[in-house]
């Protein structure tokens, strides 16, 4: 595959203006038609934040295609499911019965943490990890639920009965972040991945072969309904469809997806932008949007 070195230098220049102690940014993009690639720290590990929800989505549709899970099955919400952070299920009444497909849609489109953990327990963490490893995501680890991650961020332990959902929600709103915890690290004990691993997964979905064309089309349809669009799509032409998933934690902003550039502009590509240690995540995310635009220009020129 041909490397586009000029845009890689442009990306490094953009990254150089991001503030923060130990800022790291990784970018990997693969153009499907030409095979051209862009690689800036593509093999470096980053906290996945909510981009871990894409491997969970893929593992879910793998099991559904195998007949092990019924996407139309309804799962009643229970008090024990309450999970803080992003999403809407935590604010709804116990007893509501969304389908598994509903949970997958909420997990991606509004990054619903409660929906994510319900699916994580349905699939099993070992199964999710096994699928990721099988398809070549060799540096990806998925050992933790979102609740466990959010508890660690504020120094809580989900094994302690006194550490409740209400406490976690309030500390996330008002408390200091646990910078020494594993949640922001890149070891095997954390949910981590690399830009290259994420593009490996996205390419498999875009190819429409695994687990089936229909399953891949369904995943793409969900990913295209993403409601958070401040990185990959922000500076691209409004008419371009993008199937993607964002992720954010303290100092972390990620976005991974498939950009459906029209054939006359060169055709689609997969891209993953991941970061950590951003002093100003809002300003940092804008630079990541500039990087997305630089990749677009390189592939569609």
N, C-alpha and C positions, 0 to 999 in steps of 0.2 A: 504494500500500500504506500502511496506517495504522501509524504508529510508536507504540510503547508507552513513552512518555517516563518514566513513574513508575519502571518497572523499570530503565530505563537509568540513572536517578539512583541507584537502589539498587545497581546494579552498580558504579558509580563510587565509591560509599561503601565497598563491600566491597574494591575494589581499593586504596583509600587506606591500608588497614592492612597491605598486603603490604610487607615490608622488602626493600631492595636499592637499589643505586645505579643510577638510570635504569630502574626497573621499568616495563615496558609490558605491558598486557593488551588483547587485542582479542576482541570477542564479536560474532557475528552469528547470528541465529536467524530462520527463516522458517516460519510456520505454514501448512501446505499448504491447509487448508480455507478459512480466513479471509483469507489473504494478509497478515496482520499480521507485522511484522518488528521485531526488536530490534537496534540498531546502536550499538555502542560501539567506536570505532576499527576498524570492520569492513574498511576499505580499507587499513589499515596492514600492511606486510610484516613477517613473522616467520620465523625459521628453522623449517622444517617438522619437523625431526627425523624420527621415524618415521611421521608422518602423510603423508609423501611416498609411502608405500606404497599409499595409496588411489588416487592417479592412476596408479601402476604397475599396480595390480589392474585398473583400468578399461581401460587401454591393452591389457593382456593379453586381456581378454575381448572387446575390440573386434577384435583380430587373430584370436582364436579363432572369433568369429562370421563373420569374412570368409574363414575357411578357411586362413589363413596359418600358424596354429599349432594343433597337436593337443594338447589338454589331457591326453590319456592318454599322450603321449610320455614315455618315461623318460630321465632325464639322470643318468649316473653321477657320483657325487661324486669329485672329484679333489683332490689336495693343494693345487693352485693356487686352489681355491675357498675355502679356509679364511678366514673373516672373524670378527673378534672382536666383543665386545659381546653383545647379547641373542640368544637363540636356542639351538637344540640341535644343529644339523647340524655345527657345528665340532667337536663332541665325539664324533661317530660315525665309523665306519670308512670309509676310502676304498673305493669300489666299490659302496656302497649306491646303488640306482637309484630315487629318488623320481620320481613323475610330475610334470609341470608343474603339475597341479592340486594335488598335495601341496605343492609349493613355494609356491604361492599361499596355501594354507591356513596353512602355517607362517609365512609372511611376515606375515600379519595376526594370527593368534590368539596367537602367542608372539613376534611381532615379530622373526622370525628374520632376522638380517642377511645370513647366507650365502645363504639362499633368495632374499632380495631381490636381491642382486647377481647371482645366477645368472639371475634373470628379467630384470634390467636389461640384461645382456649379450645375452640371447636376443632381447629386443625391440629394443634399441638406444636409446640416450639421445635421439637426434634424433627417433625415432618417438614416444617418450613425451612429449617436449616438444610435438611437433606436435599430438598428440591433445588435450593440455591447452589449448593455444592455440585450437584449433578450437572447443572447447565453451565458450569464453568465460572461461577462467582466465587473464586477461590479465596478472596480476601474478605468476603462478606460474613458477618456473624449476626445472628438474630436471637440472642439468649434471653432477652428481657421483654416483658410487657411494657406498654406505655406507662401504666400506673407505676411500675417499679422505677422507671426512669424519672418520672415526675416526683416520686417520693425522694429519690436520691438527690435530686436537684435542690431540695430544701432541707436535707439532712434527716429525712424520715426513713423509717424501715417498715415495709408493708407486713412484715412478720410480727410487728408489735400491735396488739389489739387496740391500744389507746391511740394509735396513729390512724386517724380516720380520713375518709374522703373530705369531710368538711374542713378538717385541719389542713389537709393538703391544698385544697382550693384557696383557703385564706392565706396560707404561707406563700403560695405562688403569686398571689396578688400583692402581698405586702412584705414578704420576708427576703432576707439575703440569700443569694444562691450559693450552693455548696460547690465552690470551684475545685475542691480537692476530691470530689466524688468521681465515680467511674463514668457518670453520665456524659461528661464532656471529654472523656479520654478516648483513646483509639486502640485499647487492648481487646483481647478476646472476650472479656467480661462485659463489653458494651455492645450495643447495636452499631455496627460499623460497616462501611463499604468503601469502595473506590469509584471514581468516575468511570474507569474502564469496566469494572464489574457491572455498574448500572447500565452502561451502553450495551454490554453483552446481553443483559435481560431484555432491554428495550428492542434490540435488534431481533431477538427471537420472537417477540410479540409482533413486530412489524412484518416479519416474514410470513406470518399467518399459518405456520406449520405445527406449532406445539403450544397447547395440546390439540388444537384443531382450528381450521379457519374461522368457524363460528365463535369459538371461545375467544380467539384473539380479537375478532371484530367486536365482541362484547366488552372486552377489557379496554380496547381503544375508545369505544363509545363512552365508557365511564370516565376515562382519563381526559377526554375532550371536554367534559362537563366541569372541569376544575374551576373553582370560584376565585382562587388566589392567583393573580396574574401580574405580579410586580417584578418578575425577573425574566424568565425566558420570553414571554410574549410582549413585554412592555414596549419595546422599541421596534418590534417587527411590524410589517404591514398588517392592518387590522383584519384583512380578509383571509389571512393565512391561518389554517387550523393547526392547533398544537395539542397533542395528547400528553399531559405532563402531570407531575406531582411535586409540590414544594415541601420543604421541611425547615423548621426553625427551632432553635434552642437559644440559650444565652450565648451570644457571640457567634452563633451558627446560622447561616442562610444557605439553603440548597435548592436546586430545581433540576429535575431530570425529565426528559421527555423526547417525543418524536415530533419533529417539525415537518409538516406536510407542504414543503415548498412545491409550487406547481411545476409540471414537467418542463414548461418553457423557461423556467428559472433554474433548472438542473435537477429537480426532483427532491424527495424527502431525505432527511438525515436524522440520526439520533444524537442527542447531546446530554451531557451531565456536567453541571457546575456545582462544586461543593466547596465549603469554606469553614473555617473555625477561627476563634480568637479575634473576631471583629469588634473593635472598640465602639463603633457606631454602626449597628446592624442595618439601620435604615439607609445611611449613606453608602454602606458597603453593598447593600442589595442593589443600589442604583449602578454601582460599578459593575456588578455581576450582570445587570441588564445590558450595560455597554459591551460586555464580553459576548453576550448572546448575539448582539447586533453585529459585532466583528466577525463572528463565526458565520452568520447569515451572509454577510457581504462576501466573505471568502468563498463560500460554497455556491453562491448565486450570481457571482460577477460574470 
